[in-house]
Amino acid sequence: MKNLILSVIVLIFCACGASKDKKADAPDNVSLESRLASFMKANDNMNIEEMADYLYPKLFTIAPKADLIKSMQETFNGDEMKVELDEVKVDTLYPVFESGEGKYAKVKYSMIMRMNFINTADSTAYNKEMLKNIMQSMAAEYGAENISLDEKGIISIKEKSVMVAVKDEYAKEWSFVELKENDPMTDKLFTKELLAKLATYN
């Protein structure tokens, strides 16, 4: 269950017929932009319970909401590491389209993630080696140009990600979830047809 919840956090994160592009109605546009702005603000403020209120409710059929919130709190405020999100902003909001009974929009966004590792060892050499290994690992995943280490030992990661805004039978209001390619959790949430449609927006 722990691994399952962690997978959901990474996404943090439908019945479909033939899909068609459709210009969103004005109320839908206003509602989406308003909800998205509030979700971004909750992320920037690290308000975990508020963040969870904007997540796609179908996630909670896989991992209970209370368990997910608890795991997020432990992830962001652990005994050995604290994580902060900063400069969270929307880069691109693509047009809303309909698929089956749902409405969807792809969203590209960026942020800076700061990882503060709490000193749990007496050896300075040990801590430097640990940070070096973490930096190498992060550089391999995000690119060395997007990773930095300050004099306090805080690692900053510039990250660009993609999520999908959803309004369907599970989400009566616009909700959001991370969108990842070839990801088992994403495949549980959306059909292949819908994922293929989302992939055309780039």
MARKEKE-588915 format. One record per atom (N, C-alpha, C): residue number from 0; chain; x, y, z. Coordinates in nm, 2 decimals. Layout:
! MARKEKE-588915
(NUM,'A',(X,Y,Z));
...
This chain:
! MARKEKE-588915
(0,'A',(0.08,-0.12,0.00));
(0,'A',(0.00,0.00,0.00));
(0,'A',(0.09,0.13,0.00));
(1,'A',(0.20,0.12,0.07));
(1,'A',(0.29,0.24,0.08));
(1,'A',(0.34,0.27,-0.06));
(2,'A',(0.38,0.17,-0.14));
(2,'A',(0.44,0.19,-0.27));
(2,'A',(0.33,0.25,-0.36));
(3,'A',(0.20,0.20,-0.34));
(3,'A',(0.09,0.25,-0.42));
(3,'A',(0.07,0.40,-0.39));
(4,'A',(0.07,0.43,-0.27));
(4,'A',(0.05,0.57,-0.23));
(4,'A',(0.16,0.66,-0.28));
(5,'A',(0.28,0.61,-0.28));
(5,'A',(0.39,0.69,-0.33));
(5,'A',(0.38,0.71,-0.48));
(6,'A',(0.33,0.61,-0.55));
(6,'A',(0.31,0.62,-0.69));
(6,'A',(0.20,0.73,-0.72));
(7,'A',(0.10,0.74,-0.64));
(7,'A',(0.00,0.84,-0.65));
(7,'A',(0.06,0.98,-0.63));
(8,'A',(0.15,0.99,-0.53));
(8,'A',(0.21,1.12,-0.50));
(8,'A',(0.29,1.17,-0.62));
(9,'A',(0.36,1.07,-0.69));
(9,'A',(0.43,1.11,-0.81));
(9,'A',(0.34,1.17,-0.91));
(10,'A',(0.22,1.13,-0.91));
(10,'A',(0.12,1.19,-1.00));
(10,'A',(0.06,1.32,-0.95));
(11,'A',(0.12,1.35,-0.84));
(11,'A',(0.06,1.46,-0.78));
(11,'A',(0.10,1.61,-0.83));
(12,'A',(-0.07,1.43,-1.04));
(12,'A',(-0.09,1.35,-1.07));
(12,'A',(-0.24,1.32,-1.14));
(13,'A',(-1.21,0.67,-1.72));
(13,'A',(-1.30,0.76,-1.80));
(13,'A',(-1.36,0.68,-1.92));
(14,'A',(-1.46,0.70,-1.91));
(14,'A',(-1.52,0.63,-2.03));
(14,'A',(-1.51,0.73,-2.14));
(15,'A',(-1.45,0.68,-2.25));
(15,'A',(-1.43,0.77,-2.37));
(15,'A',(-1.49,0.71,-2.50));
(16,'A',(-1.55,0.80,-2.57));
(16,'A',(-1.59,0.77,-2.71));
(16,'A',(-1.50,0.84,-2.80));
(17,'A',(-1.55,0.88,-2.92));
(17,'A',(-1.47,0.95,-3.01));
(17,'A',(-1.45,1.09,-2.96));
(18,'A',(-1.32,1.13,-2.96));
(18,'A',(-1.29,1.27,-2.91));
(18,'A',(-1.30,1.37,-3.01));
(19,'A',(-1.33,1.49,-2.97));
(19,'A',(-1.34,1.61,-3.06));
(19,'A',(-1.29,1.73,-2.99));
(20,'A',(-1.23,1.82,-3.06));
(20,'A',(-1.19,1.95,-3.01));
(20,'A',(-1.31,2.03,-3.00));
(21,'A',(-1.32,2.11,-2.89));
(21,'A',(-1.43,2.20,-2.88));
(21,'A',(-1.39,2.32,-2.80));
(22,'A',(-1.42,2.44,-2.85));
(22,'A',(-1.39,2.56,-2.77));
(22,'A',(-1.47,2.56,-2.64));
(23,'A',(-1.40,2.58,-2.53));
(23,'A',(-1.47,2.58,-2.40));
(23,'A',(-1.57,2.69,-2.39));
(24,'A',(-1.69,2.66,-2.33));
(24,'A',(-1.78,2.77,-2.30));
(24,'A',(-1.72,2.87,-2.20));
(25,'A',(-1.76,2.99,-2.21));
(25,'A',(-1.70,3.10,-2.12));
(25,'A',(-1.70,3.06,-1.98));
(26,'A',(-1.82,3.00,-1.92));
(26,'A',(-1.82,2.97,-1.78));
(26,'A',(-1.71,2.86,-1.75));
(27,'A',(-1.69,2.76,-1.84));
(27,'A',(-1.59,2.66,-1.83));
(27,'A',(-1.45,2.72,-1.82));
(28,'A',(-1.42,2.81,-1.91));
(28,'A',(-1.29,2.88,-1.92));
(28,'A',(-1.26,2.95,-1.78));
(29,'A',(-1.36,3.03,-1.74));
(29,'A',(-1.34,3.10,-1.61));
(29,'A',(-1.33,3.01,-1.50));
(30,'A',(-1.41,2.90,-1.49));
(30,'A',(-1.40,2.80,-1.38));
(30,'A',(-1.26,2.73,-1.38));
(31,'A',(-1.22,2.69,-1.50));
(31,'A',(-1.09,2.62,-1.51));
(31,'A',(-0.98,2.71,-1.47));
(32,'A',(-0.97,2.83,-1.52));
(32,'A',(-0.86,2.92,-1.49));
(32,'A',(-0.86,2.96,-1.34));
(33,'A',(-0.98,2.97,-1.28));
(33,'A',(-0.99,3.01,-1.14));
(33,'A',(-0.94,2.89,-1.05));
(34,'A',(-0.99,2.77,-1.09));
(34,'A',(-0.95,2.65,-1.01));
(34,'A',(-0.80,2.62,-1.02));
(35,'A',(-0.75,2.64,-1.15));
(35,'A',(-0.61,2.62,-1.17));
(35,'A',(-0.52,2.72,-1.09));
(36,'A',(-0.56,2.84,-1.09));
(36,'A',(-0.49,2.94,-1.02));
(36,'A',(-0.48,2.91,-0.87));
(37,'A',(-0.60,2.87,-0.81));
(37,'A',(-0.61,2.83,-0.67));
(37,'A',(-0.52,2.71,-0.64));
(38,'A',(-0.52,2.61,-0.73));
(38,'A',(-0.44,2.49,-0.71));
(38,'A',(-0.29,2.53,-0.71));
(39,'A',(-0.25,2.61,-0.81));
(39,'A',(-0.11,2.66,-0.81));
(39,'A',(-0.07,2.73,-0.69));
(40,'A',(-0.16,2.81,-0.64));
(40,'A',(-0.13,2.89,-0.51));
(40,'A',(-0.12,2.79,-0.39));
(41,'A',(-0.20,2.69,-0.39));
(41,'A',(-0.19,2.60,-0.28));
(41,'A',(-0.06,2.52,-0.28));
(42,'A',(-0.01,2.49,-0.40));
(42,'A',(0.12,2.42,-0.42));
(42,'A',(0.23,2.52,-0.37));
(43,'A',(0.22,2.64,-0.42));
(43,'A',(0.33,2.74,-0.38));
(43,'A',(0.33,2.76,-0.23));
(44,'A',(0.21,2.76,-0.17));
(44,'A',(0.21,2.78,-0.02));
(44,'A',(0.23,2.65,0.06));
(45,'A',(0.25,2.54,-0.01));
(45,'A',(0.27,2.41,0.05));
(45,'A',(0.15,2.38,0.15));
(46,'A',(0.03,2.41,0.11));
(46,'A',(-0.09,2.38,0.18));
(46,'A',(-0.14,2.24,0.13));
(47,'A',(-0.09,2.13,0.20));
(47,'A',(-0.11,2.00,0.15));
(47,'A',(-0.26,1.96,0.15));
(48,'A',(-0.33,1.99,0.25));
(48,'A',(-0.47,1.95,0.26));
(48,'A',(-0.55,2.03,0.15));
(49,'A',(-0.52,2.15,0.13));
(49,'A',(-0.59,2.23,0.02));
(49,'A',(-0.55,2.17,-0.12));
(50,'A',(-0.42,2.13,-0.13));
(50,'A',(-0.37,2.07,-0.26));
(50,'A',(-0.46,1.95,-0.29));
(51,'A',(-0.48,1.87,-0.19));
(51,'A',(-0.55,1.74,-0.21));
(51,'A',(-0.70,1.77,-0.25));
(52,'A',(-0.75,1.88,-0.21));
(52,'A',(-0.89,1.91,-0.25));
(52,'A',(-0.90,1.93,-0.40));
(53,'A',(-0.79,1.97,-0.47));
(53,'A',(-0.80,1.99,-0.61));
(53,'A',(-0.75,1.87,-0.69));
(54,'A',(-0.71,1.76,-0.63));
(54,'A',(-0.66,1.65,-0.70));
(54,'A',(-0.78,1.57,-0.76));
(55,'A',(-0.76,1.51,-0.87));
(55,'A',(-0.86,1.43,-0.94));
(55,'A',(-0.92,1.32,-0.85));
(56,'A',(-1.05,1.33,-0.82));
(56,'A',(-1.10,1.23,-0.72));
(56,'A',(-1.09,1.09,-0.75));
(57,'A',(-1.07,1.05,-0.88));
(57,'A',(-1.05,0.91,-0.91));
(57,'A',(-0.93,0.85,-0.85));
(58,'A',(-0.83,0.94,-0.81));
(58,'A',(-0.71,0.90,-0.74));
(58,'A',(-0.75,0.83,-0.61));
(59,'A',(-0.85,0.88,-0.55));
(59,'A',(-0.89,0.83,-0.42));
(59,'A',(-0.96,0.70,-0.42));
(60,'A',(-0.99,0.65,-0.54));
(60,'A',(-1.04,0.51,-0.55));
(60,'A',(-0.93,0.41,-0.55));
(61,'A',(-0.81,0.46,-0.57));
(61,'A',(-0.68,0.38,-0.57));
(61,'A',(-0.61,0.39,-0.44));
(62,'A',(-0.60,0.51,-0.38));
(62,'A',(-0.54,0.54,-0.25));
(62,'A',(-0.63,0.63,-0.17));
(63,'A',(-0.68,0.60,-0.05));
(63,'A',(-0.77,0.68,0.02));
(63,'A',(-0.71,0.82,0.04));
(64,'A',(-0.79,0.92,0.04));
(64,'A',(-0.75,1.06,0.05));
(64,'A',(-0.67,1.09,0.18));
(65,'A',(-0.72,1.04,0.29));
(65,'A',(-0.65,1.06,0.42));
(65,'A',(-0.51,1.00,0.42));
(66,'A',(-0.50,0.88,0.36));
(66,'A',(-0.37,0.82,0.35));
(66,'A',(-0.27,0.89,0.26));
(67,'A',(-0.33,0.95,0.15));
(67,'A',(-0.25,1.02,0.06));
(67,'A',(-0.20,1.15,0.12));
(68,'A',(-0.29,1.22,0.20));
(68,'A',(-0.25,1.35,0.26));
(68,'A',(-0.14,1.32,0.37));
(69,'A',(-0.15,1.21,0.44));
(69,'A',(-0.05,1.17,0.54));
(69,'A',(0.08,1.15,0.48));
(70,'A',(0.08,1.07,0.37));
(70,'A',(0.21,1.04,0.30));
(70,'A',(0.27,1.16,0.24));
(71,'A',(0.19,1.25,0.19));
(71,'A',(0.24,1.38,0.13));
(71,'A',(0.31,1.46,0.24));
(72,'A',(0.24,1.47,0.36));
(72,'A',(0.30,1.54,0.47));
(72,'A',(0.43,1.48,0.52));
(73,'A',(0.44,1.35,0.52));
(73,'A',(0.56,1.28,0.56));
(73,'A',(0.67,1.30,0.46));
(74,'A',(0.63,1.31,0.33));
(74,'A',(0.73,1.33,0.22));
(74,'A',(0.78,1.47,0.23));
(75,'A',(0.70,1.57,0.24));
(75,'A',(0.74,1.71,0.24));
(75,'A',(0.81,1.75,0.38));
(76,'A',(0.77,1.68,0.48));
(76,'A',(0.82,1.72,0.62));
(76,'A',(0.87,1.60,0.69));
(77,'A',(0.97,1.53,0.63));
(77,'A',(1.02,1.41,0.69));
(77,'A',(1.13,1.44,0.80));
(78,'A',(1.17,1.34,0.87));
(78,'A',(1.27,1.35,0.97));
(78,'A',(1.41,1.38,0.91));
(79,'A',(1.43,1.34,0.79));
(79,'A',(1.56,1.35,0.73));
(79,'A',(1.57,1.45,0.61));
(80,'A',(1.45,1.49,0.56));
(80,'A',(1.44,1.58,0.45));
(80,'A',(1.31,1.66,0.45));
(81,'A',(1.32,1.79,0.42));
(81,'A',(1.21,1.87,0.40));
(81,'A',(1.21,1.92,0.26));
(82,'A',(1.09,1.92,0.20));
(82,'A',(1.08,1.97,0.06));
(82,'A',(0.99,2.09,0.05));
(83,'A',(1.03,2.19,-0.03));
(83,'A',(0.95,2.31,-0.05));
(83,'A',(0.93,2.33,-0.20));
(84,'A',(0.81,2.38,-0.24));
(84,'A',(0.79,2.41,-0.38));
(84,'A',(0.78,2.56,-0.39));
(85,'A',(0.85,2.61,-0.49));
(85,'A',(0.86,2.76,-0.51));
(85,'A',(0.84,2.80,-0.66));
(86,'A',(0.79,2.92,-0.68));
(86,'A',(0.78,2.97,-0.82));
(86,'A',(0.70,2.87,-0.90));
(87,'A',(0.59,2.82,-0.85));
(87,'A',(0.50,2.73,-0.92));
(87,'A',(0.41,2.82,-1.02));
(88,'A',(0.42,2.79,-1.15));
(88,'A',(0.35,2.87,-1.24));
(88,'A',(0.31,2.79,-1.36));
(89,'A',(0.20,2.83,-1.43));
(89,'A',(0.15,2.77,-1.55));
(89,'A',(0.22,2.82,-1.67));
(90,'A',(0.28,2.74,-1.75));
(90,'A',(0.34,2.78,-1.87));
(90,'A',(0.25,2.78,-1.99));
(91,'A',(0.17,2.67,-2.00));
(91,'A',(0.08,2.66,-2.12));
(91,'A',(-0.05,2.59,-2.07));
(92,'A',(-0.16,2.66,-2.10));
(92,'A',(-0.30,2.59,-2.08));
(92,'A',(-0.36,2.57,-2.21));
(93,'A',(-0.37,2.44,-2.25));
(93,'A',(-0.42,2.41,-2.39));
(93,'A',(-0.57,2.41,-2.39));
(94,'A',(-0.63,2.42,-2.51));
(94,'A',(-0.78,2.43,-2.52));
(94,'A',(-0.85,2.31,-2.46));
(95,'A',(-0.96,2.33,-2.40));
(95,'A',(-1.05,2.23,-2.35));
(95,'A',(-1.11,2.14,-2.46));
(96,'A',(-1.11,2.01,-2.44));
(96,'A',(-1.18,1.93,-2.54));
(96,'A',(-1.27,1.83,-2.47));
(97,'A',(-1.36,1.77,-2.54));
(97,'A',(-1.46,1.68,-2.48));
(97,'A',(-1.42,1.54,-2.53));
(98,'A',(-1.44,1.44,-2.44));
(98,'A',(-1.42,1.30,-2.47));
(98,'A',(-1.52,1.22,-2.39));
(99,'A',(-1.61,1.15,-2.45));
(99,'A',(-1.72,1.08,-2.38));
(99,'A',(-1.80,1.19,-2.31));
(100,'A',(-1.82,1.16,-2.18));
(100,'A',(-1.89,1.26,-2.09));
(100,'A',(-1.81,1.36,-2.02));
(101,'A',(-1.68,1.35,-2.05));
(101,'A',(-1.58,1.44,-1.97));
(101,'A',(-1.53,1.55,-2.05));
(102,'A',(-1.47,1.65,-1.98));
(102,'A',(-1.39,1.76,-2.04));
(102,'A',(-1.25,1.76,-1.99));
(103,'A',(-1.16,1.79,-2.08));
(103,'A',(-1.02,1.78,-2.04));
(103,'A',(-0.94,1.89,-2.10));
(104,'A',(-0.82,1.92,-2.03));
(104,'A',(-0.73,2.02,-2.09));
(104,'A',(-0.59,1.99,-2.03));
(105,'A',(-0.50,1.99,-2.12));
(105,'A',(-0.36,1.96,-2.09));
(105,'A',(-0.29,2.09,-2.04));
(106,'A',(-0.21,2.08,-1.93));
(106,'A',(-0.15,2.19,-1.87));
(106,'A',(0.00,2.17,-1.85));
(107,'A',(0.08,2.26,-1.90));
(107,'A',(0.23,2.25,-1.88));
(107,'A',(0.26,2.35,-1.77));
(108,'A',(0.34,2.31,-1.67));
(108,'A',(0.38,2.41,-1.57));
(108,'A',(0.52,2.39,-1.52));
(109,'A',(0.57,2.48,-1.45));
(109,'A',(0.71,2.47,-1.40));
(109,'A',(0.72,2.51,-1.26));
(110,'A',(0.82,2.47,-1.19));
(110,'A',(0.84,2.51,-1.05));
(110,'A',(0.99,2.48,-1.01));
(111,'A',(1.02,2.53,-0.89));
(111,'A',(1.15,2.50,-0.83));
(111,'A',(1.12,2.42,-0.70));
(112,'A',(1.18,2.30,-0.70));
(112,'A',(1.17,2.22,-0.58));
(112,'A',(1.30,2.23,-0.50));
(113,'A',(1.28,2.26,-0.37));
(113,'A',(1.40,2.27,-0.28));
(113,'A',(1.40,2.16,-0.18));
(114,'A',(1.51,2.09,-0.18));
(114,'A',(1.53,1.97,-0.09));
(114,'A',(1.63,2.01,0.02));
(115,'A',(1.58,2.01,0.14));
(115,'A',(1.67,2.05,0.25));
(115,'A',(1.69,1.92,0.34));
(116,'A',(1.81,1.86,0.33));
(116,'A',(1.84,1.74,0.40));
(116,'A',(1.89,1.78,0.54));
(117,'A',(1.82,1.73,0.64));
(117,'A',(1.85,1.76,0.78));
(117,'A',(1.97,1.68,0.82));
(118,'A',(2.07,1.74,0.89));
(118,'A',(2.19,1.68,0.93));
(118,'A',(2.16,1.57,1.04));
(119,'A',(2.18,1.45,1.00));
(119,'A',(2.15,1.34,1.09));
(119,'A',(2.28,1.26,1.12));
(120,'A',(2.39,1.31,1.07));
(120,'A',(2.52,1.25,1.10));
(120,'A',(2.62,1.35,1.15));
(121,'A',(2.72,1.30,1.23));
(121,'A',(2.82,1.39,1.29));
(121,'A',(2.93,1.42,1.19));
(122,'A',(2.95,1.34,1.09));
(122,'A',(3.06,1.35,1.00));
(122,'A',(3.02,1.45,0.88));
(123,'A',(3.10,1.56,0.87));
(123,'A',(3.08,1.65,0.76));
(123,'A',(3.11,1.59,0.63));
(124,'A',(3.22,1.50,0.63));
(124,'A',(3.26,1.43,0.51));
(124,'A',(3.15,1.34,0.46));
(125,'A',(3.08,1.28,0.56));
(125,'A',(2.97,1.19,0.52));
(125,'A',(2.86,1.27,0.45));
(126,'A',(2.82,1.39,0.51));
(126,'A',(2.71,1.47,0.46));
(126,'A',(2.75,1.52,0.32));
(127,'A',(2.87,1.56,0.30));
(127,'A',(2.91,1.61,0.17));
(127,'A',(2.91,1.50,0.06));
(128,'A',(2.95,1.38,0.10));
(128,'A',(2.94,1.27,0.01));
(128,'A',(2.79,1.23,-0.02));
(129,'A',(2.71,1.24,0.08));
(129,'A',(2.57,1.21,0.06));
(129,'A',(2.51,1.31,-0.04));
(130,'A',(2.53,1.44,-0.02));
(130,'A',(2.48,1.54,-0.11));
(130,'A',(2.54,1.53,-0.25));
(131,'A',(2.66,1.49,-0.26));
(131,'A',(2.72,1.47,-0.39));
(131,'A',(2.65,1.36,-0.47));
(132,'A',(2.62,1.25,-0.40));
(132,'A',(2.55,1.14,-0.46));
(132,'A',(2.41,1.18,-0.50));
(133,'A',(2.34,1.25,-0.42));
(133,'A',(2.21,1.30,-0.45));
(133,'A',(2.21,1.39,-0.57));
(134,'A',(2.30,1.48,-0.57));
(134,'A',(2.32,1.58,-0.68));
(134,'A',(2.34,1.50,-0.81));
(135,'A',(2.42,1.40,-0.81));
(135,'A',(2.44,1.32,-0.93));
(135,'A',(2.32,1.25,-0.98));
(136,'A',(2.24,1.19,-0.88));
(136,'A',(2.12,1.13,-0.91));
(136,'A',(2.01,1.22,-0.97));
(137,'A',(2.00,1.34,-0.91));
(137,'A',(1.91,1.44,-0.96));
(137,'A',(1.94,1.49,-1.10));
(138,'A',(2.08,1.51,-1.12));
(138,'A',(2.13,1.56,-1.25));
(138,'A',(2.09,1.46,-1.36));
(139,'A',(2.10,1.33,-1.33));
(139,'A',(2.07,1.23,-1.43));
(139,'A',(1.92,1.23,-1.47));
(140,'A',(1.84,1.27,-1.37));
(140,'A',(1.70,1.27,-1.40));
(140,'A',(1.65,1.40,-1.46));
(141,'A',(1.70,1.51,-1.41));
(141,'A',(1.65,1.64,-1.45));
(141,'A',(1.74,1.73,-1.53));
(142,'A',(1.87,1.68,-1.55));
(142,'A',(1.97,1.76,-1.62));
(142,'A',(2.05,1.84,-1.53));
(143,'A',(2.18,1.84,-1.55));
(143,'A',(2.27,1.91,-1.46));
(143,'A',(2.25,2.06,-1.45));
(144,'A',(2.20,2.11,-1.57));
(144,'A',(2.18,2.26,-1.57));
(144,'A',(2.06,2.30,-1.49));
(145,'A',(1.98,2.21,-1.45));
(145,'A',(1.86,2.24,-1.37));
(145,'A',(1.88,2.21,-1.22));
(146,'A',(2.00,2.17,-1.18));
(146,'A',(2.03,2.14,-1.04));
(146,'A',(2.13,2.23,-0.98));
(147,'A',(2.11,2.28,-0.86));
(147,'A',(2.21,2.36,-0.79));
(147,'A',(2.21,2.33,-0.64));
(148,'A',(2.32,2.36,-0.58));
(148,'A',(2.34,2.34,-0.44));
(148,'A',(2.39,2.47,-0.37));
(149,'A',(2.32,2.52,-0.27));
(149,'A',(2.37,2.64,-0.21));
(149,'A',(2.46,2.61,-0.09));
(150,'A',(2.50,2.72,-0.02));
(150,'A',(2.60,2.71,0.08));
(150,'A',(2.54,2.64,0.21));
(151,'A',(2.41,2.64,0.22));
(151,'A',(2.34,2.57,0.33));
(151,'A',(2.31,2.42,0.31));
(152,'A',(2.35,2.38,0.19));
(152,'A',(2.33,2.24,0.16));
(152,'A',(2.19,2.21,0.10));
(153,'A',(2.12,2.31,0.06));
(153,'A',(1.99,2.29,0.00));
(153,'A',(2.00,2.27,-0.15));
(154,'A',(1.94,2.16,-0.20));
(154,'A',(1.94,2.13,-0.34));
(154,'A',(1.81,2.19,-0.40));
(155,'A',(1.83,2.27,-0.51));
(155,'A',(1.72,2.33,-0.59));
(155,'A',(1.71,2.26,-0.72));
(156,'A',(1.59,2.23,-0.76));
(156,'A',(1.57,2.16,-0.89));
(156,'A',(1.47,2.24,-0.97));
(157,'A',(1.50,2.28,-1.09));
(157,'A',(1.41,2.35,-1.18));
(157,'A',(1.34,2.24,-1.26));
(158,'A',(1.21,2.23,-1.24));
(158,'A',(1.14,2.12,-1.30));
(158,'A',(1.02,2.17,-1.39));
(159,'A',(1.01,2.11,-1.51));
(159,'A',(0.89,2.13,-1.59));
(159,'A',(0.81,2.01,-1.60));
(160,'A',(0.68,2.02,-1.58));
(160,'A',(0.60,1.90,-1.57));
(160,'A',(0.47,1.92,-1.65));
(161,'A',(0.39,1.82,-1.66));
(161,'A',(0.26,1.82,-1.74));
(161,'A',(0.15,1.76,-1.65));
(162,'A',(0.04,1.82,-1.65));
(162,'A',(-0.08,1.76,-1.58));
(162,'A',(-0.20,1.78,-1.67));
(163,'A',(-0.31,1.71,-1.63));
(163,'A',(-0.43,1.72,-1.70));
(163,'A',(-0.54,1.78,-1.61));
(164,'A',(-0.62,1.87,-1.66));
(164,'A',(-0.74,1.92,-1.59));
(164,'A',(-0.85,1.83,-1.63));
(165,'A',(-0.93,1.79,-1.54));
(165,'A',(-1.04,1.70,-1.57));
(165,'A',(-1.17,1.74,-1.50));
(166,'A',(-1.28,1.73,-1.58));
(166,'A',(-1.41,1.75,-1.53));
(166,'A',(-1.50,1.64,-1.59));
(167,'A',(-1.54,1.54,-1.50));
(167,'A',(-1.61,1.43,-1.55));
(167,'A',(-1.70,1.37,-1.44));
(168,'A',(-1.73,1.24,-1.45));
(168,'A',(-1.82,1.18,-1.36));
(168,'A',(-1.76,1.17,-1.22));
(169,'A',(-1.63,1.17,-1.21));
(169,'A',(-1.56,1.17,-1.08));
(169,'A',(-1.54,1.31,-1.03));
(170,'A',(-1.52,1.40,-1.12));
(170,'A',(-1.49,1.54,-1.08));
(170,'A',(-1.59,1.64,-1.13));
(171,'A',(-1.68,1.68,-1.04));
(171,'A',(-1.78,1.77,-1.08));
(171,'A',(-1.73,1.91,-1.10));
(172,'A',(-1.62,1.94,-1.04));
(172,'A',(-1.54,2.07,-1.06));
(172,'A',(-1.41,2.03,-1.12));
(173,'A',(-1.34,2.13,-1.19));
(173,'A',(-1.21,2.10,-1.25));
(173,'A',(-1.12,2.05,-1.14));
(174,'A',(-1.05,1.94,-1.17));
(174,'A',(-0.95,1.88,-1.08));
(174,'A',(-0.83,1.85,-1.16));
(175,'A',(-0.72,1.81,-1.10));
(175,'A',(-0.59,1.80,-1.16));
(175,'A',(-0.51,1.68,-1.12));
(176,'A',(-0.44,1.63,-1.21));
(176,'A',(-0.35,1.52,-1.18));
(176,'A',(-0.23,1.52,-1.28));
(177,'A',(-0.12,1.47,-1.23));
(177,'A',(0.00,1.47,-1.31));
(177,'A',(-0.02,1.37,-1.43));
(178,'A',(0.04,1.41,-1.54));
(178,'A',(0.03,1.33,-1.66));
(178,'A',(0.17,1.28,-1.70));
(179,'A',(0.18,1.15,-1.70));
(179,'A',(0.31,1.09,-1.73));
(179,'A',(0.30,0.98,-1.84));
(180,'A',(0.39,0.97,-1.93));
(180,'A',(0.39,0.87,-2.04));
(180,'A',(0.43,0.74,-1.98));
(181,'A',(0.37,0.63,-2.04));
(181,'A',(0.40,0.50,-2.00));
(181,'A',(0.41,0.48,-1.85));
(182,'A',(0.31,0.53,-1.78));
(182,'A',(0.31,0.52,-1.64));
(182,'A',(0.19,0.43,-1.59));
(183,'A',(0.21,0.33,-1.52));
(183,'A',(0.10,0.24,-1.48));
(183,'A',(-0.02,0.31,-1.40));
(184,'A',(0.02,0.41,-1.32));
(184,'A',(-0.09,0.48,-1.25));
(184,'A',(-0.17,0.57,-1.34));
(185,'A',(-0.11,0.63,-1.44));
(185,'A',(-0.18,0.71,-1.54));
(185,'A',(-0.27,0.62,-1.62));
(186,'A',(-0.22,0.50,-1.65));
(186,'A',(-0.30,0.41,-1.73));
(186,'A',(-0.43,0.36,-1.65));
(187,'A',(-0.42,0.36,-1.52));
(187,'A',(-0.54,0.33,-1.44));
(187,'A',(-0.64,0.43,-1.44));
(188,'A',(-0.60,0.56,-1.46));
(188,'A',(-0.69,0.67,-1.45));
(188,'A',(-0.76,0.70,-1.58));
(189,'A',(-0.69,0.68,-1.70));
(189,'A',(-0.74,0.73,-1.82));
(189,'A',(-0.73,0.62,-1.93));
(190,'A',(-0.81,0.62,-2.03));
(190,'A',(-0.81,0.52,-2.14));
(190,'A',(-0.70,0.56,-2.24));
(191,'A',(-0.66,0.46,-2.32));
(191,'A',(-0.56,0.48,-2.42));
(191,'A',(-0.60,0.59,-2.52));
(192,'A',(-0.73,0.59,-2.55));
(192,'A',(-0.78,0.68,-2.65));
(192,'A',(-0.76,0.83,-2.60));
(193,'A',(-0.79,0.85,-2.47));
(193,'A',(-0.78,0.98,-2.41));
(193,'A',(-0.64,1.02,-2.40));
(194,'A',(-0.55,0.93,-2.36));
(194,'A',(-0.41,0.96,-2.35));
(194,'A',(-0.35,1.00,-2.48));
(195,'A',(-0.39,0.93,-2.59));
(195,'A',(-0.35,0.96,-2.72));
(195,'A',(-0.39,1.10,-2.77));
(196,'A',(-0.51,1.13,-2.73));
(196,'A',(-0.56,1.27,-2.76));
(196,'A',(-0.48,1.37,-2.69));
(197,'A',(-0.46,1.35,-2.56));
(197,'A',(-0.38,1.45,-2.48));
(197,'A',(-0.24,1.47,-2.54));
(198,'A',(-0.18,1.36,-2.60));
(198,'A',(-0.05,1.36,-2.65));
(198,'A',(-0.04,1.45,-2.78));
(199,'A',(-0.15,1.48,-2.84));
(199,'A',(-0.15,1.56,-2.96));
(199,'A',(-0.13,1.71,-2.93));
(200,'A',(-0.15,1.75,-2.80));
(200,'A',(-0.13,1.89,-2.76));
(200,'A',(0.01,1.91,-2.71));
(201,'A',(0.09,1.97,-2.79));
(201,'A',(0.23,1.99,-2.75));
(201,'A',(0.29,2.12,-2.82));
